[in-house]
């Protein structure tokens, strides 16, 4: 293996696959492995093996998020998943996410927005390891609406640089426990803001009076849109959110639809603030599944016309490769 | 006892009291008992015995809030506290609060704002009881910021009519789990709005990431005011509230002061919305202790100059008497 050559896939990898896919796969080739990289967060761990051409050779997920490490050191945890295709301790390793936080392997201090791929790649931090060559991507910080108040992200910056590399500039929303909205212009992450949307939904549903009337939750489009509309028109969140209670009490919204209504109120609040900030521009949603679809529905409902959903893992992988390439971990 | 006469207090009531107070008390007289009334809520129960002159002869509290009733019926629970001075099943009884809700003794349907003392007194509902003459005060409903969306209150309407009777018109805030702001003009409750402020504080502190960094909470005036200021200037609650996390992470606000900061953000959000609604007018705060003082501090800090605190029990008692009088339960 010469490090740049393209080899056919071994037949044993494909012989059990169904025919059409297997045929397609056999025609594919892969470049020699060049980089191991991972998005390593509080709960998630996604490992990628890249070939010299930047394509993904193998993927792996493991239950070694920061909160599940137990007695393992970061080095031990990483070594435990470097088996099979990943048994290549000689390769450079690039990590992003909470692994670079103060409670991570080593702190990779936040870089300030506006920030470019070159700036991020120039500030990678070496993790202490005698067996592996590990570098960690710094997080990003950005000024919030008040002086001295900062937004921060870890892991999402890598997705943003990945999307920028593959899809160009744009406004991107990364929905989740703590949603983020970022603006990328000329390949530079200009700034971003954070919303406690996902966590707010969970705590209100599970621990407040608003969850008391919810039963047999279903996805109710009308209730969801009603919530979005009201949030778009209202300024007082603490007042509006209490309507989940009153609308349930008066039987205006059925118990199984109150969850959709709350979801609409929360996502609508987020979109309202960002509409004021950015106007109605093309928006790329980063993530998978139900949550991304909710954001897409809400955005289209509120007048956004150009809304795309981008796979989160793919964005992480593209970003890790782009940063590794820029940082000359790979040629 | 002729029902209207004024009698001296029995000596056995005063003989063990310290001298100056006992002397003063001995000079006082009390009118014959005329009404038993209670503010009966989900957790609280406050019982009053009124004389024919509307003054309070005796007070009693008991742990028979709706959620603590156990196997007792409402009639049994009420009879259980009608002892001593209150052993007067012949007197008319007036109740306000959640006892009039759908899960209470009997439903006293919400009356719509604008609503007057006369309107409320005309819609008292008889509770089913073979032993007692019980009437229940209806709650109030008011349109919220969106068509079809209602605010509701039970118990607070009685406090508002009490304050109106003793202090006249005004804007009143009733801080608490679900804070309410009401406007009373010409003795009529014109409308009100609700905020999930108190409950939001509790669920975020106890069940969200925002509580994680809080330790040894102290009352920090600077952090509280910072929160109020930021809330007054910001429109996006879901974004701003997340700063409790970042300000803690960056060490800008100490762990023991984060709770004050969150409190400021929440109360500030409420004041912001109501400032827009009412402008800077005199405000009466209804309630006791720490919470009322926090609201007073926040209101004064944001430019309100005429801020008074009114005792909540006193307001309830004044309101119960005013409604009973208007409804001719007493002469």
Interface residues (C-beta under 8 A of the other chain):
Chain A: X144 X145 X146 X148 X149 X150 X151 X152 X178 X193 X194 X195 X196 X197 X199 X200 X203 X204 X206 X207 X208 X209 X210 X230 X233 X234 X235 X236 X237 X238 X239 X240 X241 X242 X243 X246 X247 X249 X250 X252 X266 X269 X270 X272 X273 X276
Chain B: X144 X145 X146 X148 X149 X150 X151 X152 X178 X193 X194 X195 X196 X197 X199 X200 X203 X204 X206 X207 X208 X209 X210 X230 X233 X234 X235 X236 X237 X238 X239 X240 X241 X242 X243 X246 X247 X249 X250 X252 X266 X269 X270 X272 X273 X276
